[in-house]
Amino acid sequence: MFTSLTTLAFDYPRRKEYFQSELEAYLLLAREEEWNIGATKGSYSGAMGMVQFMPSNYRKLALDYDKNGHIDLWKSEADAIGSAANYLKHHGWQNNQPWFVTAQVADPVKVEKEINRGRKADTEMNVWSSYNVLPTQSFSPEKTGLVALRTGS
């Protein structure tokens, strides 16, 4: 993990500043949590634990959800799930709101470029209607995205 972040921070010019800040966050986190730097494991990009938090998000948003006095996103399912929920809340998740709506797509080829595009729901329903993408249940008409899921048949 340390090696990955160090390599990305100094040998990846395109995102150098981002990875240098993540390396700094990791070193601070390691000091705060008394981690052995060489013993922590993560992804090739420096993400950590079950929920793959980057060090800055670990420091800012990870929670000790099991209340044992220690945040552990590797071994504590409660901490991992609670931290993921805290991450979503921090980024605007609203409780008791629908997070998906099923829809009928009359012509999948017509919307092919729109399926799974980006991470943000940024399309108005009138645009989907013009493509003949129609919801099959009631919903709050806010900006939406289109995710293709295969169903059993």
C-alpha positions as CSV (number, residue, x, y, z in Angstrom):
1,M,0.0,0.0,0.0
2,F,2.7,2.5,1.0
3,T,4.7,1.4,-2.1
4,S,1.7,1.9,-4.4
5,L,0.9,5.4,-3.0
6,T,4.6,6.4,-3.2
7,T,5.0,5.2,-6.7
8,L,1.8,7.0,-7.8
9,A,2.7,10.2,-5.9
10,F,6.1,10.6,-7.6
11,D,6.0,8.5,-10.8
12,Y,2.6,9.3,-12.2
13,P,2.7,13.0,-13.3
14,R,-0.9,13.2,-14.5
15,R,-2.3,12.7,-11.0
16,K,0.7,13.6,-9.0
17,E,-0.9,16.2,-6.7
18,Y,-3.8,13.9,-5.9
19,F,-1.6,10.9,-5.0
20,Q,0.8,13.1,-3.0
21,S,-2.1,14.3,-0.9
22,E,-3.3,10.7,-0.5
23,L,0.2,9.6,0.5
24,E,0.3,12.4,3.1
25,A,-3.2,11.3,4.4
26,Y,-1.9,7.7,4.6
27,L,1.2,8.7,6.6
28,L,-0.9,10.7,9.0
29,L,-3.4,7.9,9.3
30,A,-0.6,5.4,9.9
31,R,0.8,7.6,12.7
32,E,-2.6,8.1,14.3
33,E,-3.6,4.4,14.2
34,E,0.0,3.2,15.0
35,W,0.1,1.1,11.9
36,N,3.3,-0.6,10.6
37,I,3.6,1.1,7.2
38,G,4.9,-2.0,5.5
39,A,2.1,-4.2,6.9
40,T,-0.9,-2.4,5.7
41,K,-2.5,-3.8,2.5
42,G,-4.5,-2.0,-0.1
43,S,-5.2,-1.8,-3.8
44,Y,-2.7,-0.8,-6.4
45,S,-4.2,2.7,-6.2
46,G,-4.0,3.0,-2.4
47,A,-7.6,2.2,-1.5
48,M,-8.0,0.3,1.8
49,G,-10.3,-2.2,3.4
50,M,-13.5,-3.9,2.4
51,V,-15.0,-0.7,1.1
52,Q,-11.8,0.5,-0.7
53,F,-11.6,4.0,1.0
54,M,-8.7,6.2,-0.1
55,P,-6.7,7.4,2.9
56,S,-8.2,10.9,2.9
57,N,-11.7,9.4,3.1
58,Y,-10.6,6.9,5.7
59,R,-9.5,9.8,7.9
60,K,-12.5,12.0,7.2
61,L,-15.4,9.5,6.9
62,A,-14.6,6.1,8.4
63,L,-16.5,5.3,11.6
64,D,-16.0,3.0,14.6
65,Y,-19.5,1.6,14.0
66,D,-19.0,-1.5,16.2
67,K,-17.9,0.9,19.1
68,N,-14.8,-1.1,20.0
69,G,-12.6,2.0,20.1
70,H,-10.8,1.3,16.8
71,I,-11.8,1.8,13.1
72,D,-11.0,-1.3,11.1
73,L,-12.2,-1.3,7.5
74,W,-10.4,-4.6,6.8
75,K,-11.9,-6.9,9.4
76,S,-14.9,-5.2,10.9
77,E,-18.0,-5.6,8.8
78,A,-19.8,-3.1,11.0
79,D,-17.1,-0.4,10.6
80,A,-17.0,-1.0,6.8
81,I,-20.8,-0.8,6.3
82,G,-21.2,2.1,8.7
83,S,-18.4,3.9,7.0
84,A,-19.8,3.3,3.6
85,A,-23.2,4.7,4.8
86,N,-21.4,7.7,6.2
87,Y,-19.6,8.2,2.9
88,L,-23.0,8.1,1.1
89,K,-24.6,10.5,3.6
90,H,-21.6,12.9,3.2
91,H,-22.2,12.9,-0.6
92,G,-25.9,13.7,-0.4
93,W,-27.7,10.4,0.2
94,Q,-31.1,10.9,1.6
95,N,-32.8,8.4,3.9
96,N,-36.1,6.8,2.9
97,Q,-35.8,7.9,-0.7
98,P,-35.9,5.5,-3.7
99,W,-32.5,4.9,-5.2
100,F,-33.7,3.1,-8.3
101,V,-36.7,3.0,-10.5
102,T,-37.4,0.3,-13.0
103,A,-38.1,1.3,-16.6
104,Q,-39.1,-0.1,-19.9
105,V,-36.8,0.7,-22.8
106,A,-38.5,0.4,-26.1
107,D,-35.3,0.6,-28.2
108,P,-32.1,-0.2,-26.3
109,V,-30.0,0.6,-29.3
110,K,-31.4,4.1,-29.4
111,V,-30.1,4.8,-25.8
112,E,-26.9,2.7,-26.0
113,K,-24.6,5.7,-25.5
114,E,-26.6,6.8,-22.4
115,I,-26.5,3.5,-20.5
116,N,-24.1,3.4,-17.6
117,R,-22.7,6.8,-18.5
118,G,-20.8,8.5,-15.7
119,R,-21.5,8.4,-12.0
120,K,-24.0,11.2,-11.8
121,A,-27.7,11.2,-12.4
122,D,-27.8,14.2,-14.8
123,T,-30.6,13.6,-17.3
124,E,-34.1,15.1,-17.1
125,M,-37.0,12.7,-17.5
126,N,-38.3,14.5,-20.6
127,V,-35.1,13.4,-22.3
128,W,-35.8,9.8,-21.4
129,S,-39.3,10.2,-22.6
130,S,-38.1,11.3,-26.0
131,Y,-36.1,8.1,-26.2
132,N,-39.2,6.2,-25.1
133,V,-37.7,5.1,-21.8
134,L,-40.6,5.0,-19.4
135,P,-40.7,4.3,-15.7
136,T,-42.7,1.3,-14.5
137,Q,-43.3,2.7,-11.0
138,S,-43.9,6.0,-9.4
139,F,-40.9,8.1,-8.5
140,S,-39.7,11.7,-7.7
141,P,-39.0,13.3,-11.1
142,E,-35.4,14.5,-10.5
143,K,-32.4,14.1,-12.7
144,T,-31.7,10.4,-13.4
145,G,-29.3,8.1,-15.1
146,L,-29.8,4.8,-16.9
147,V,-28.1,1.6,-15.7
148,A,-28.5,-1.6,-17.7
149,L,-29.3,-4.7,-15.7
150,R,-30.0,-8.1,-17.1
151,T,-33.0,-9.9,-15.8
152,G,-33.6,-13.6,-15.8
153,S,-35.6,-14.9,-18.8
